[in-house]
Each structure stands twice: as C-alpha cells, then as structure tokens.
Amino acid sequence: MNISEFQKLIEETYGDKDRKRGVENTWLWFSEEVGELARAINGRTSRENLRHEFADVFAWLTTLASIANVDLQEVTKDRYGQGCPRCKAIPCKCDEVRQRAYRC
C-alpha cells in the first residue's frame, strides 16, 4: 500500500468522524499519540508496542492531512522526492553543523 492508498483507506474508514471532530481536537489526539510513541522509543514498552505506536502516529498524521485537504503522497514527493530539500542530494551533503542545528 502506498501513501495515497493509506490516506484513502483512513478517509473511508474514519473520515466522517474526523471531520466532525475537527482539526483542533484531532491535533490533540495526534499529540497524545506522539507522546505514546516517545515513551515507546524510550524503551518503556515492548517492540510490538513500539511498532503499534508508529502506526498510530502515522494514521493520525494522515487524518490531519485529510482534514486539511493535503495529499500526503504529493507533498512528500514534492518535498523529499529529489533527496534533501535543501541540497537535493542523496545522501544529504549539507554541512554537519547545519544538520545538528536543523532538520534538512
């Protein structure tokens, strides 16, 4: 399944509920899931739960994009399809200092 197919699946499954909830409340759910992922990354849960939390964060991000009428596959390809958004290289050739200060 590609990103567009996943976004369509999430929209078909949850779209009505998501639109009723609105972007502000959906953002709160997304933020909660990011917190759960952070705890899982810090090793406080099983490997299976870590995988589960990554999937949840991606699903809620997809929901936010759908509510905002953003095609995640399109914007991802536009932003990262040629490599690093700044230097356009694969792998990134931006200097190490900038990489530590900024996410390229």
Helices and strands as residue ranges (DSSP letters): H 3-41, H 47-67, H 72-80, H 96-101
